[in-house]
């Protein structure tokens, strides 16, 4: 059975109360939707509105959320992604002993291709890979 995600889209001319509930969508449907949105147009419209266009994807089984928003204008945009991830890191303290630290959420500025990659990794539950890319692109 194909996993489905609760999906919402807040367009530039909407408010949180009037955002579009896209329903339960598969990974392929969400990626196709992400690809079809005219993010440049949405960023341009949002420049005159209160809210940034935002795609929210919720994994209801794992109680996790991923969102991607766009800011900018018709010629230049930045994607902001945020997700809650659940990984433990081993860190060394003064080279003497190690301790564990938990990463709860990450926020990152990306281009469209990178934002799509993070979205896909979220749906594939690849938290360690998300974290690795987060550190790499810092």
LINHUMO-V545412 format. One record per helix or strand. SS is the DSSP state (A for helix, B for strand). FROM is the first residue (numbers start at 1). LEN is the number of residues. Records with the same first field share a line. If there is no record, write none. Layout:
SS->FROM-LEN + FROM-LEN
This chain:
B->4-7 + 20-7 + 54-6 + 64-9 + 77-17 + 97-14
A->16-3 + 27-10 + 39-8 + 112-12 + 127-10
